[in-house]
Amino acid sequence: MELGFLTVPGAELYYELSGSGPLLLLIPGGTDDSRDFRGLVPLLETYFTVLTYDCRGVSRSRLIGTPTGVPVETQAEDAWDLLSQVGGGPAHVFGTSGGGQTGLELAARYPGAVTTLVTHEPPVARFLPEWDTRRDVVPGVCEIYRRQGADRAMEAFVSGSGLTDVLDPVRHAPESPRATLLAQERAVRMRGNLDHFLSRVLSFVVDYQPDIDALEASGTRIVVGVGGTSRNQFAHDTGLALADRLGTSPVAFPGGHAGFVTHPVGFAARLRELLGA
Protein backbone atom coordinates (compact mmCIF):
# COMPACT_ATOMS: atom_id res chain seq x y z
CA MET A 1 0.00 0.00 0.00
CA GLU A 2 1.17 3.51 -0.86
CA LEU A 3 0.42 6.10 1.81
CA GLY A 4 0.94 9.81 1.29
CA PHE A 5 -0.19 13.40 1.49
CA LEU A 6 -1.21 15.62 -1.40
CA THR A 7 -1.08 19.39 -0.91
CA VAL A 8 -4.06 21.20 -2.45
CA PRO A 9 -5.24 24.80 -2.04
CA GLY A 10 -6.16 25.20 1.63
CA ALA A 11 -5.46 21.65 2.77
CA GLU A 12 -3.17 18.65 2.89
CA LEU A 13 -5.00 15.44 1.94
CA TYR A 14 -4.05 12.05 3.37
CA TYR A 15 -4.55 9.22 0.85
CA GLU A 16 -4.02 5.48 0.45
CA LEU A 17 -3.46 3.59 -2.82
CA SER A 18 -3.39 -0.19 -3.17
CA GLY A 19 -4.22 -3.10 -5.47
CA SER A 20 -4.07 -3.43 -9.24
CA GLY A 21 -6.44 -3.07 -12.16
CA PRO A 22 -8.83 -0.27 -13.15
CA LEU A 23 -8.74 2.75 -10.85
CA LEU A 24 -11.49 2.93 -8.23
CA LEU A 25 -11.82 6.02 -6.02
CA LEU A 26 -13.68 5.60 -2.71
CA ILE A 27 -15.03 8.85 -1.23
CA PRO A 28 -16.11 8.78 2.44
CA GLY A 29 -19.01 10.71 3.95
CA GLY A 30 -18.93 13.84 6.09
CA THR A 31 -17.57 12.52 9.40
CA ASP A 32 -15.89 9.43 7.93
CA ASP A 33 -12.35 8.83 6.74
CA SER A 34 -10.50 6.24 4.67
CA ARG A 35 -10.39 3.83 7.62
CA ASP A 36 -14.14 3.33 7.25
CA PHE A 37 -13.33 1.34 4.10
CA ARG A 38 -10.93 -1.03 5.87
CA GLY A 39 -13.36 -3.93 5.61
CA LEU A 40 -14.09 -3.13 1.97
CA VAL A 41 -10.69 -2.43 0.42
CA PRO A 42 -9.18 -5.95 0.83
CA LEU A 43 -12.19 -7.34 -1.04
CA LEU A 44 -11.72 -4.88 -3.93
CA GLU A 45 -7.97 -4.52 -4.44
CA THR A 46 -7.63 -7.85 -6.27
CA TYR A 47 -9.83 -6.37 -8.99
CA PHE A 48 -9.05 -2.64 -8.80
CA THR A 49 -6.38 -0.12 -7.96
CA VAL A 50 -8.16 1.39 -4.97
CA LEU A 51 -7.61 5.04 -4.02
CA THR A 52 -9.20 6.51 -0.92
CA TYR A 53 -8.54 9.45 1.36
CA ASP A 54 -9.59 11.57 4.32
CA CYS A 55 -11.56 14.59 3.11
CA ARG A 56 -10.16 18.03 3.96
CA GLY A 57 -10.39 18.88 7.64
CA VAL A 58 -11.24 15.27 8.56
CA SER A 59 -8.91 13.06 10.65
CA ARG A 60 -5.45 13.13 9.03
CA SER A 61 -6.22 15.68 6.27
CA ARG A 62 -5.47 18.99 7.91
CA LEU A 63 -6.63 22.42 6.82
CA ILE A 64 -4.00 25.02 5.90
CA GLY A 65 -4.58 28.66 6.78
CA THR A 66 -7.81 30.11 8.18
CA PRO A 67 -10.52 27.39 8.35
CA THR A 68 -13.50 28.10 6.12
CA GLY A 69 -16.64 26.30 4.96
CA VAL A 70 -16.12 23.38 2.61
CA PRO A 71 -18.62 23.42 -0.29
CA VAL A 72 -19.26 20.31 -2.36
CA GLU A 73 -17.52 22.05 -5.26
CA THR A 74 -14.32 22.26 -3.21
CA GLN A 75 -14.65 18.60 -2.25
CA ALA A 76 -14.94 17.74 -5.95
CA GLU A 77 -11.82 19.74 -6.75
CA ASP A 78 -9.96 17.74 -4.10
CA ALA A 79 -11.18 14.48 -5.62
CA TRP A 80 -10.10 15.65 -9.07
CA ASP A 81 -6.63 16.58 -7.79
CA LEU A 82 -6.27 13.12 -6.27
CA LEU A 83 -7.42 11.40 -9.44
CA SER A 84 -5.16 13.40 -11.72
CA GLN A 85 -2.06 13.64 -9.50
CA VAL A 86 -2.14 10.35 -7.59
CA GLY A 87 -4.42 7.99 -9.49
CA GLY A 88 -3.30 9.09 -12.92
CA GLY A 89 -6.46 8.89 -14.95
CA PRO A 90 -10.20 8.28 -15.30
CA ALA A 91 -11.74 6.12 -12.58
CA HIS A 92 -14.76 4.33 -11.29
CA VAL A 93 -15.98 6.26 -8.26
CA PHE A 94 -17.90 5.12 -5.20
CA GLY A 95 -19.10 7.85 -2.86
CA THR A 96 -21.26 7.42 0.21
CA SER A 97 -23.49 10.01 1.89
CA GLY A 98 -21.74 13.39 1.48
CA GLY A 99 -19.11 11.58 -0.58
CA GLY A 100 -21.90 10.63 -2.95
CA GLN A 101 -22.60 14.34 -3.43
CA THR A 102 -18.91 14.90 -4.14
CA GLY A 103 -18.99 12.15 -6.76
CA LEU A 104 -21.95 13.78 -8.50
CA GLU A 105 -20.20 17.15 -8.69
CA LEU A 106 -16.97 15.49 -9.86
CA ALA A 107 -18.76 13.74 -12.72
CA ALA A 108 -20.65 16.88 -13.73
CA ARG A 109 -17.62 19.18 -13.48
CA TYR A 110 -15.09 16.94 -15.25
CA PRO A 111 -16.71 15.01 -18.12
CA GLY A 112 -14.67 11.92 -18.89
CA ALA A 113 -13.06 11.75 -15.44
CA VAL A 114 -15.57 9.26 -14.03
CA THR A 115 -16.35 6.04 -15.87
CA THR A 116 -19.02 4.72 -13.50
CA LEU A 117 -20.26 6.59 -10.43
CA VAL A 118 -21.97 4.67 -7.65
CA THR A 119 -23.48 7.29 -5.36
CA HIS A 120 -24.71 5.63 -2.17
CA GLU A 121 -27.49 7.39 -0.24
CA PRO A 122 -26.47 10.95 -1.17
CA PRO A 123 -28.43 13.44 1.02
CA VAL A 124 -29.95 15.46 -1.84
CA ALA A 125 -32.53 17.10 0.42
CA ARG A 126 -33.69 19.61 -2.21
CA PHE A 127 -34.97 16.73 -4.36
CA LEU A 128 -37.45 15.65 -1.68
CA PRO A 129 -41.07 16.78 -2.13
CA GLU A 130 -41.91 20.31 -1.04
CA TRP A 131 -44.10 19.01 1.80
CA ASP A 132 -41.31 16.91 3.32
CA THR A 133 -40.15 18.73 6.46
CA ARG A 134 -36.78 16.95 6.33
CA ARG A 135 -35.78 19.38 3.57
CA ASP A 136 -35.35 22.12 6.16
CA VAL A 137 -33.95 20.35 9.21
CA VAL A 138 -30.32 21.38 8.74
CA PRO A 139 -30.54 25.17 9.36
CA GLY A 140 -32.06 24.48 12.77
CA VAL A 141 -29.43 21.85 13.51
CA CYS A 142 -26.63 24.32 12.69
CA GLU A 143 -28.19 26.92 14.99
CA ILE A 144 -28.45 24.39 17.82
CA TYR A 145 -24.78 23.54 17.24
CA ARG A 146 -23.79 27.20 17.59
CA ARG A 147 -25.78 27.60 20.81
CA GLN A 148 -25.60 24.20 22.50
CA GLY A 149 -22.82 22.17 20.93
CA ALA A 150 -22.32 19.07 18.83
CA ASP A 151 -24.16 16.48 20.91
CA ARG A 152 -27.43 18.41 21.07
CA ALA A 153 -27.14 19.29 17.38
CA MET A 154 -26.81 15.65 16.38
CA GLU A 155 -29.77 14.73 18.58
CA ALA A 156 -31.83 17.30 16.66
CA PHE A 157 -30.57 16.04 13.31
CA VAL A 158 -31.32 12.41 14.14
CA SER A 159 -34.81 13.27 15.38
CA GLY A 160 -35.70 15.76 12.64
CA SER A 161 -34.49 13.62 9.74
CA GLY A 162 -36.14 10.41 10.87
CA LEU A 163 -32.94 8.56 11.77
CA THR A 164 -34.06 7.45 15.23
CA ASP A 165 -33.63 3.75 14.42
CA VAL A 166 -30.32 4.07 12.56
CA LEU A 167 -28.47 2.33 15.41
CA ASP A 168 -31.10 -0.36 15.97
CA PRO A 169 -28.96 -3.41 16.90
CA VAL A 170 -31.39 -5.85 15.26
CA ARG A 171 -32.29 -4.01 12.07
CA HIS A 172 -28.71 -2.98 11.37
CA ALA A 173 -26.78 -5.85 12.96
CA PRO A 174 -23.28 -6.21 11.40
CA GLU A 175 -22.58 -9.31 9.33
CA SER A 176 -19.68 -10.54 11.52
CA PRO A 177 -17.81 -9.87 14.78
CA ARG A 178 -15.08 -8.09 12.81
CA ALA A 179 -17.66 -5.82 11.20
CA THR A 180 -19.02 -5.06 14.66
CA LEU A 181 -15.55 -3.97 15.77
CA LEU A 182 -15.11 -1.82 12.65
CA ALA A 183 -18.45 -0.12 13.34
CA GLN A 184 -17.46 0.59 16.95
CA GLU A 185 -14.14 2.10 15.87
CA ARG A 186 -15.95 4.21 13.27
CA ALA A 187 -18.24 5.68 15.93
CA VAL A 188 -15.22 6.97 17.86
CA ARG A 189 -13.69 8.59 14.77
CA MET A 190 -17.00 10.17 13.81
CA ARG A 191 -17.20 11.93 17.18
CA GLY A 192 -13.71 13.36 16.65
CA ASN A 193 -14.76 14.88 13.31
CA LEU A 194 -18.18 16.10 14.38
CA ASP A 195 -17.33 19.75 15.08
CA HIS A 196 -15.72 20.17 11.65
CA PHE A 197 -18.69 18.48 9.99
CA LEU A 198 -21.33 20.57 11.75
CA SER A 199 -19.55 23.92 11.43
CA ARG A 200 -18.03 23.68 7.93
CA VAL A 201 -19.58 20.83 5.91
CA LEU A 202 -23.16 19.82 6.73
CA SER A 203 -25.09 22.80 5.37
CA PHE A 204 -23.19 22.70 2.07
CA VAL A 205 -23.73 18.97 1.61
CA VAL A 206 -27.47 19.02 2.24
CA ASP A 207 -28.12 22.19 0.20
CA TYR A 208 -26.20 20.87 -2.81
CA GLN A 209 -28.32 20.19 -5.91
CA PRO A 210 -26.68 18.09 -8.64
CA ASP A 211 -26.80 19.48 -12.16
CA ILE A 212 -28.88 16.76 -13.83
CA ASP A 213 -28.30 18.13 -17.34
CA ALA A 214 -24.53 18.17 -16.84
CA LEU A 215 -24.60 14.65 -15.43
CA GLU A 216 -26.57 13.37 -18.40
CA ALA A 217 -24.11 15.03 -20.76
CA SER A 218 -21.02 13.80 -18.91
CA GLY A 219 -20.94 10.31 -20.36
CA THR A 220 -20.69 8.85 -16.85
CA ARG A 221 -22.78 5.82 -16.01
CA ILE A 222 -24.52 6.72 -12.75
CA VAL A 223 -25.85 4.15 -10.28
CA VAL A 224 -27.79 5.30 -7.23
CA GLY A 225 -27.39 2.96 -4.25
CA VAL A 226 -29.65 2.72 -1.22
CA GLY A 227 -29.42 0.59 1.92
CA GLY A 228 -31.43 -2.58 2.11
CA THR A 229 -32.30 -1.86 5.76
CA SER A 230 -32.58 1.95 5.64
CA ARG A 231 -36.03 2.27 4.09
CA ASN A 232 -37.89 5.45 5.09
CA GLN A 233 -34.72 7.05 6.42
CA PHE A 234 -33.64 10.47 5.19
CA ALA A 235 -30.67 9.49 2.99
CA HIS A 236 -32.47 6.44 1.60
CA ASP A 237 -35.36 8.63 0.50
CA THR A 238 -33.08 11.29 -0.99
CA GLY A 239 -31.37 8.50 -2.94
CA LEU A 240 -34.74 7.42 -4.31
CA ALA A 241 -35.51 11.03 -5.24
CA LEU A 242 -32.21 11.35 -7.11
CA ALA A 243 -32.79 8.11 -9.01
CA ASP A 244 -36.20 9.41 -10.03
CA ARG A 245 -34.67 12.66 -11.34
CA LEU A 246 -32.11 10.65 -13.32
CA GLY A 247 -34.76 8.28 -14.67
CA THR A 248 -32.97 5.22 -13.26
CA SER A 249 -33.80 2.45 -10.80
CA PRO A 250 -31.98 2.50 -7.43
CA VAL A 251 -29.83 -0.48 -6.47
CA ALA A 252 -30.08 -1.96 -2.98
CA PHE A 253 -26.87 -2.62 -1.05
CA PRO A 254 -26.59 -4.80 2.07
CA GLY A 255 -27.02 -2.99 5.36
CA GLY A 256 -28.12 0.55 6.01
CA HIS A 257 -26.51 3.96 5.58
CA ALA A 258 -23.17 2.55 6.78
CA GLY A 259 -23.50 -0.82 5.07
CA PHE A 260 -19.95 -0.56 3.74
CA VAL A 261 -18.81 -0.84 7.39
CA THR A 262 -21.38 -3.24 8.82
CA HIS A 263 -21.68 -5.55 5.79
CA PRO A 264 -18.37 -5.28 3.91
CA VAL A 265 -18.46 -8.75 2.32
CA GLY A 266 -21.93 -8.38 0.83
CA PHE A 267 -21.33 -4.71 0.05
CA ALA A 268 -18.09 -5.42 -1.86
CA ALA A 269 -19.76 -8.21 -3.83
CA ARG A 270 -22.56 -5.87 -4.93
CA LEU A 271 -20.07 -3.13 -5.86
CA ARG A 272 -17.91 -5.54 -7.89
CA GLU A 273 -21.03 -6.75 -9.67
CA LEU A 274 -22.02 -3.22 -10.61
CA LEU A 275 -18.50 -2.43 -11.85
CA GLY A 276 -18.23 -5.63 -13.88
CA ALA A 277 -15.47 -7.27 -11.81
C-alpha positions in Angstrom: 0.0 0.0 0.0 1.2 3.5 -0.9 0.4 6.1 1.8 0.9 9.8 1.3 -0.2 13.4 1.5 -1.2 15.6 -1.4 -1.1 19.4 -0.9 -4.1 21.2 -2.5 -5.2 24.8 -2.0 -6.2 25.2 1.6 -5.5 21.6 2.8 -3.2 18.6 2.9 -5.0 15.4 1.9 -4.1 12.1 3.4 -4.6 9.2 0.9 -4.0 5.5 0.5 -3.5 3.6 -2.8 -3.4 -0.2 -3.2 -4.2 -3.1 -5.5 -4.1 -3.4 -9.2 -6.4 -3.1 -12.2 -8.8 -0.3 -13.1 -8.7 2.8 -10.8 -11.5 2.9 -8.2 -11.8 6.0 -6.0 -13.7 5.6 -2.7 -15.0 8.9 -1.2 -16.1 8.8 2.4 -19.0 10.7 4.0 -18.9 13.8 6.1 -17.6 12.5 9.4 -15.9 9.4 7.9 -12.3 8.8 6.7 -10.5 6.2 4.7 -10.4 3.8 7.6 -14.1 3.3 7.2 -13.3 1.3 4.1 -10.9 -1.0 5.9 -13.4 -3.9 5.6 -14.1 -3.1 2.0 -10.7 -2.4 0.4 -9.2 -5.9 0.8 -12.2 -7.3 -1.0 -11.7 -4.9 -3.9 -8.0 -4.5 -4.4 -7.6 -7.8 -6.3 -9.8 -6.4 -9.0 -9.1 -2.6 -8.8 -6.4 -0.1 -8.0 -8.2 1.4 -5.0 -7.6 5.0 -4.0 -9.2 6.5 -0.9 -8.5 9.4 1.4 -9.6 11.6 4.3 -11.6 14.6 3.1 -10.2 18.0 4.0 -10.4 18.9 7.6 -11.2 15.3 8.6 -8.9 13.1 10.6 -5.4 13.1 9.0 -6.2 15.7 6.3 -5.5 19.0 7.9 -6.6 22.4 6.8 -4.0 25.0 5.9 -4.6 28.7 6.8 -7.8 30.1 8.2 -10.5 27.4 8.4 -13.5 28.1 6.1 -16.6 26.3 5.0 -16.1 23.4 2.6 -18.6 23.4 -0.3 -19.3 20.3 -2.4 -17.5 22.1 -5.3 -14.3 22.3 -3.2 -14.7 18.6 -2.3 -14.9 17.7 -6.0 -11.8 19.7 -6.7 -10.0 17.7 -4.1 -11.2 14.5 -5.6 -10.1 15.7 -9.1 -6.6 16.6 -7.8 -6.3 13.1 -6.3 -7.4 11.4 -9.4 -5.2 13.4 -11.7 -2.1 13.6 -9.5 -2.1 10.4 -7.6 -4.4 8.0 -9.5 -3.3 9.1 -12.9 -6.5 8.9 -14.9 -10.2 8.3 -15.3 -11.7 6.1 -12.6 -14.8 4.3 -11.3 -16.0 6.3 -8.3 -17.9 5.1 -5.2 -19.1 7.8 -2.9 -21.3 7.4 0.2 -23.5 10.0 1.9 -21.7 13.4 1.5 -19.1 11.6 -0.6 -21.9 10.6 -3.0 -22.6 14.3 -3.4 -18.9 14.9 -4.1 -19.0 12.2 -6.8 -22.0 13.8 -8.5 -20.2 17.1 -8.7 -17.0 15.5 -9.9 -18.8 13.7 -12.7 -20.6 16.9 -13.7 -17.6 19.2 -13.5 -15.1 16.9 -15.3 -16.7 15.0 -18.1 -14.7 11.9 -18.9 -13.1 11.8 -15.4 -15.6 9.3 -14.0 -16.4 6.0 -15.9 -19.0 4.7 -13.5 -20.3 6.6 -10.4 -22.0 4.7 -7.6 -23.5 7.3 -5.4 -24.7 5.6 -2.2 -27.5 7.4 -0.2 -26.5 11.0 -1.2 -28.4 13.4 1.0 -30.0 15.5 -1.8 -32.5 17.1 0.4 -33.7 19.6 -2.2 -35.0 16.7 -4.4 -37.4 15.6 -1.7 -41.1 16.8 -2.1 -41.9 20.3 -1.0 -44.1 19.0 1.8 -41.3 16.9 3.3 -40.1 18.7 6.5 -36.8 17.0 6.3 -35.8 19.4 3.6 -35.4 22.1 6.2 -34.0 20.4 9.2 -30.3 21.4 8.7 -30.5 25.2 9.4 -32.1 24.5 12.8 -29.4 21.9 13.5 -26.6 24.3 12.7 -28.2 26.9 15.0 -28.4 24.4 17.8 -24.8 23.5 17.2 -23.8 27.2 17.6 -25.8 27.6 20.8 -25.6 24.2 22.5 -22.8 22.2 20.9 -22.3 19.1 18.8 -24.2 16.5 20.9 -27.4 18.4 21.1 -27.1 19.3 17.4 -26.8 15.6 16.4 -29.8 14.7 18.6 -31.8 17.3 16.7 -30.6 16.0 13.3 -31.3 12.4 14.1 -34.8 13.3 15.4 -35.7 15.8 12.6 -34.5 13.6 9.7 -36.1 10.4 10.9 -32.9 8.6 11.8 -34.1 7.4 15.2 -33.6 3.7 14.4 -30.3 4.1 12.6 -28.5 2.3 15.4 -31.1 -0.4 16.0 -29.0 -3.4 16.9 -31.4 -5.8 15.3 -32.3 -4.0 12.1 -28.7 -3.0 11.4 -26.8 -5.9 13.0 -23.3 -6.2 11.4 -22.6 -9.3 9.3 -19.7 -10.5 11.5 -17.8 -9.9 14.8 -15.1 -8.1 12.8 -17.7 -5.8 11.2 -19.0 -5.1 14.7 -15.5 -4.0 15.8 -15.1 -1.8 12.7 -18.4 -0.1 13.3 -17.5 0.6 16.9 -14.1 2.1 15.9 -16.0 4.2 13.3 -18.2 5.7 15.9 -15.2 7.0 17.9 -13.7 8.6 14.8 -17.0 10.2 13.8 -17.2 11.9 17.2 -13.7 13.4 16.7 -14.8 14.9 13.3 -18.2 16.1 14.4 -17.3 19.7 15.1 -15.7 20.2 11.7 -18.7 18.5 10.0 -21.3 20.6 11.7 -19.6 23.9 11.4 -18.0 23.7 7.9 -19.6 20.8 5.9 -23.2 19.8 6.7 -25.1 22.8 5.4 -23.2 22.7 2.1 -23.7 19.0 1.6 -27.5 19.0 2.2 -28.1 22.2 0.2 -26.2 20.9 -2.8 -28.3 20.2 -5.9 -26.7 18.1 -8.6 -26.8 19.5 -12.2 -28.9 16.8 -13.8 -28.3 18.1 -17.3 -24.5 18.2 -16.8 -24.6 14.6 -15.4 -26.6 13.4 -18.4 -24.1 15.0 -20.8 -21.0 13.8 -18.9 -20.9 10.3 -20.4 -20.7 8.8 -16.8 -22.8 5.8 -16.0 -24.5 6.7 -12.7 -25.8 4.2 -10.3 -27.8 5.3 -7.2 -27.4 3.0 -4.3 -29.6 2.7 -1.2 -29.4 0.6 1.9 -31.4 -2.6 2.1 -32.3 -1.9 5.8 -32.6 1.9 5.6 -36.0 2.3 4.1 -37.9 5.4 5.1 -34.7 7.1 6.4 -33.6 10.5 5.2 -30.7 9.5 3.0 -32.5 6.4 1.6 -35.4 8.6 0.5 -33.1 11.3 -1.0 -31.4 8.5 -2.9 -34.7 7.4 -4.3 -35.5 11.0 -5.2 -32.2 11.3 -7.1 -32.8 8.1 -9.0 -36.2 9.4 -10.0 -34.7 12.7 -11.3 -32.1 10.7 -13.3 -34.8 8.3 -14.7 -33.0 5.2 -13.3 -33.8 2.4 -10.8 -32.0 2.5 -7.4 -29.8 -0.5 -6.5 -30.1 -2.0 -3.0 -26.9 -2.6 -1.0 -26.6 -4.8 2.1 -27.0 -3.0 5.4 -28.1 0.5 6.0 -26.5 4.0 5.6 -23.2 2.5 6.8 -23.5 -0.8 5.1 -20.0 -0.6 3.7 -18.8 -0.8 7.4 -21.4 -3.2 8.8 -21.7 -5.6 5.8 -18.4 -5.3 3.9 -18.5 -8.8 2.3 -21.9 -8.4 0.8 -21.3 -4.7 0.0 -18.1 -5.4 -1.9 -19.8 -8.2 -3.8 -22.6 -5.9 -4.9 -20.1 -3.1 -5.9 -17.9 -5.5 -7.9 -21.0 -6.8 -9.7 -22.0 -3.2 -10.6 -18.5 -2.4 -11.9 -18.2 -5.6 -13.9 -15.5 -7.3 -11.8 
